[in-house]
Amino acid sequence: MTAFSDVAGSLTSSKPIINLLRGSALPSSPLPSDEYPAAKERICITGGASQNLACLLQVFTDPVYTRNIWIVSPSYMLAFRIFDDSGFAKKLRAVPEDDEGIDIDFLKREISKSEESAQDEGNDAPQFKKDRPWGKIYKHVIYAVPTFSNPSSKTMSLRRREDLVRVAREYDALIITDDVYDFLQWSSNPNPCQPSLEHAILPRVVDVDRYLDGGAERDGADGFGNAASNGSFSKICGPGLRTGWVEGTEKLAHGISQTGSSRSGGAPSQLSATIVAETLETGELQRHVYETLQPSYGQRYHTMIAAIHEHLVPLGVRLPQADRDMVGGYFIWLTLPGSVRGQVVAQRAREEENVIVAPGNSRSCRRRNALRVCFAWEEERMLAEGIERLASVIRSLLEEEQQQQRGDESAQRRTGHEDQNQEDFW
Ligand SMILES: Cc1ncc(COP(=O)(O)O)c(C=O)c1O
């Protein structure tokens, strides 16, 4: 039985998705292009990345035996509740990233400590999920958004992707990546010779797991692999469709098709998936991505980034991965100057300038000095003005900071004491 014969509706929708993915093959990919990304048995239709994250946890984790969920920080905030719902509220661990992506040394160190404690506690078998032929229970889960991340807007380098797969194999971890922005890409050059980009900039983590050191089906491996790629039509067609796909090994795709709710109810997104399949078969969706979304989001991105360079960078605001050739997604992540706090900027921007931005210090990351701005939502003509307004908020906070410092210095001269509460000023 394949993943598709089990779940009604999937077969008709999976072929066009495979063609879409194949069309996005990276020419320099280590996989031959006719093998990229895979046969239909490696894909299962889902109800979108969020729904399928829940399904992956249902089938492939156990709230006791699975030691930790390792989350690249900053991370997509709404995934947290999904982990909570599966019993992992106390097992979530943040993993920092640098300009190249996830901090592998940190991850290795912490995951090996986690393994030591699991061994000390005698945590050596799943407690709640019995042995099922279509599934396995992983010891760890690693969650990441490697390409044009939400919220950090970064792309993880190939070297880090490969290191990440090696760590996952060593520690029996399932890497779940939300690859939901991969198709929304364009050149960082505002006047590129090639306006639309149909090829992926890097192999996804699931592709790396397929080719690295003999791949997921190498000798001695159990064949489930260590990576699951959550694709979605939310960002390229419409979030209301609630349709996506997951790619992994054949065994993993089959396992996900066996999620209890899909066995009972059928494919999670049967009607929408059939409609999406039609738009893929006619090529309408591909045209929409390459001829409408990429050029218009790219245009908005370039308008916003030009305004950031003009108004925010002179104030000391910093951008991640400033020397990239390819950019994409929905967001730009800004690191604020001085001790300006994202929370305060977000609040004042909303109240005083009618500008909505997301502060970094939510539960997702604790980056008190960071902000996420979105170029995908607003009309292009509004974007430069929005950044100018944001600049005026940051400028006035910097001025207040300087005034405060001057006041503190003179008070210090008077009292000879340092103000311990400086950090809390914002
Ligand atoms: C990283 C990430 N994952 C998942 C989603 C949601 O995807 P879906 O609509 O397919 O559930 C989003 C949307 O904001 C996202 O940014």
The ligand as an ORCA input file, in Angstrom:
! r2SCAN-3c Opt
* xyz 0 1
  C       6.861     29.480      9.089
  C       5.414     29.272      8.839
  N       4.892     28.040      8.941
  C       3.591     27.817      8.716
  C       2.740     28.847      8.369
  C       1.306     28.512      8.151
  O       1.204     27.697      7.009
  P      -0.174     26.969      6.629
  O      -1.145     28.051      6.276
  O       0.176     26.108      5.479
  O      -0.624     26.216      7.816
  C       3.236     30.145      8.258
  C       2.342     31.255      7.939
  O       2.418     32.339      8.438
  C       4.611     30.360      8.492
  O       5.147     31.577      8.409
*
